[in-house]
Amino acid sequence: MLAVRKARRKLRMGTICSPNPSGTKTSSEVCNADWMASLPPHLHNLPLSNLAIPGSHDSFSYWVDEKSPVGPDQTQAIKRLARISLVKKLMKKWSMTQNLTFREQLEAGIRYFDLRVSSKPGDADQEIYFIHGLFGIKVWDGLMEIDSFLTQHPQEIIFLDFNHFYAMDETHHKCLVLRIQEAFGNKLCPACSVESLTLQTLWEKNCQVLIFYHCPFYKQYPFLWPGKKIPAPWANTTSVRKLILFLETTLSERAPRGSFHVSQAILTPRVKTIARGLVGGLKNTLVHSNGWNSRGSSLLSQERS
């Protein structure tokens, strides 16, 4: 979640839900797909950093390819173990942190996306993929899915946070940035003062996409925002109590000006956590067993009250 100042308490959203299996959209889905456009006028000129903007972690990991090589984000020990086919099946259970596609997340109201990318060993075409232990879809395919939604919802603004890069040299970075330009074109918002950025100013310029690029390469392109403009402190814990305390502390200590702020409301498995719940996977071991769904919802309700 992209967390913000006290003004976030003024924001109300409908229940976030996945698309209706029947193909029709409920009233809450319609609202969430266009929730920025539906905000009351007095919020249109509020700095964007003062709005509570929902986001997702490892946003692309709704699908990973267990038949592909293990990613360069993994240790050599894991790569050796992954030669056993069963190991990759287990990795898949721990690599997938989402069950909605980009389009479905956008329709549910998600506007901040946490992105990790990599080249793939043996690929000669410089293609870039999303990655979390195992390779996901091509970045280009994800960008096109997002752009399609934005074209249909011209007042919705998104944050794409490219924060981890693996096995990428200058040629790969140039290829990725070119893909970003091709996908979004004039929808890209040039880096500027955070405080000057409001929904109204973005709507007037027909800008819908903010790209954050955690690599010095951002200096070469005006539409790439430096990663330091969107810090995302990480609790690195399996404890819900410690996580909530961390979120409250880091939010209260965030810089008052000059940047956005990401509150990572996520639990992170340790080696013993994975060993204990090896077959169950991430969702059953950390989310359900810790009761994070109900406790997380309670925390958000308190923040919005």
Disulfide bonds with the S-S distance in Angstrom:
none
